[in-house]
Amino acid sequence: ATGMAAVFSTFAALLKSGDHIVSARSVFGSTHALFMNYFPKWNITTSYFDVNEPETIESFITPNTKILYAETPTNPAVDIIDLELLGTIAKKHNLILVIDNCFATPYLQQPIKYGAHLVIHSATKLIDGQGRVLGGITVGNADLIREIYLFSRNTGPALSPFNAWILSKSLETLAVRVDKHCDNALKVAEFLESHPNVNWVKYPFLKSHPQYEVAKKQMKLGGNIVAFEVKGGIDGGRKFLNAIKMCSLAANLGDTRTIVTHPSSTTHSKLSEADRLQVSITDGLVRISVGLEHIDDIISDLKQALEH
Ligand SMILES: Cc1ncc(COP(=O)(O)O)c(C=O)c1O
């Protein structure tokens, strides 16, 4: 099982031909692929709203809309969506509100408090937190979970018993690990904000984040993902990445080790620039999944790469 198995099973168990989803445009790439490449084969359609225009959400709702879906914070741009607002809209239109809580973990944010019916986690990320196993979880309303459970039992995306045991051990240290991740991430964000080779930094608990107040309302701490734009566009991003020495260069996140990703030259390089910009991926955007190393080591690696 994986986070994507949890996402797929949730939709597949609850939707039928003709149903419609309203989702934030900024969703994980494979979730976007489900919405655009696979669900239309079964006559399930999706409309996207812009995370920075929440006032437009209701205009996408039709009589066939069944699920309202979002991730917050978003991947990779670390935008924040107001869960209370989503909860109110879902209630008013009788929709099932599903939140992918991957970046926040259940320790930092509990969407059910704001009206979510179901919450999905990729346990591959901070819940395992040590890059050892893949896993996915959906929690929430018991009647809905029963449907998803029956679907999963019949179709096979089960968690292996050994991985389930590893993840149950990981949960015992989740709070201490995530506290430290967040402490390091805030320091990295503050360092980057003060660096002349950086255009801007986005981190939920930086006062400069456009949705800082919403983040403070719904999150305990800011999480471990920092997004920033290095000066010099695609080449600037590539140069920065090539100069990194200690941090890992990978597409994973939520590991004990700090991981640096440059989406426009790696994970999202197949998208056109216009498509990348629609989900806030500028050429110089770098995503850092801040790990548990000593903060001085993380900052000195980022500093030497920025000044290379
Ligand atoms: C927000 C989000 N949701 C879901 C997933 C999918 O998780 P998994 O890799 O466990 O399938 C990811 C993976 O990066 C993610 O970032």
PDBQT file of the ligand as one rigid body, heavy atoms in Angstrom, charges set to zero:
ROOT
HETATM    1  C1  LIG A 401       0.579  15.329  -1.002  1.00  0.00    +0.000 C 
HETATM    2  C2  LIG A 401       0.861  13.910  -1.392  1.00  0.00    +0.000 A 
HETATM    3  N1  LIG A 401      -0.153  13.032  -1.448  1.00  0.00    +0.000 NA
HETATM    4  C3  LIG A 401       0.049  11.732  -1.783  1.00  0.00    +0.000 A 
HETATM    5  C4  LIG A 401       1.306  11.268  -2.115  1.00  0.00    +0.000 A 
HETATM    6  C5  LIG A 401       1.485   9.832  -2.526  1.00  0.00    +0.000 C 
HETATM    7  O1  LIG A 401       2.093   9.092  -1.554  1.00  0.00    +0.000 OA
HETATM    8  P1  LIG A 401       2.881   7.721  -1.850  1.00  0.00    +0.000 P 
HETATM    9  O2  LIG A 401       4.227   8.117  -2.398  1.00  0.00    +0.000 OA
HETATM   10  O3  LIG A 401       2.954   7.049  -0.521  1.00  0.00    +0.000 OA
HETATM   11  O4  LIG A 401       2.074   6.963  -2.854  1.00  0.00    +0.000 OA
HETATM   12  C6  LIG A 401       2.387  12.161  -2.061  1.00  0.00    +0.000 A 
HETATM   13  C7  LIG A 401       3.747  11.700  -2.412  1.00  0.00    +0.000 C 
HETATM   14  O5  LIG A 401       4.668  12.493  -2.535  1.00  0.00    +0.000 OA
HETATM   15  C8  LIG A 401       2.164  13.515  -1.703  1.00  0.00    +0.000 A 
HETATM   16  O6  LIG A 401       3.174  14.409  -1.645  1.00  0.00    +0.000 OA
ENDROOT
TORSDOF 0
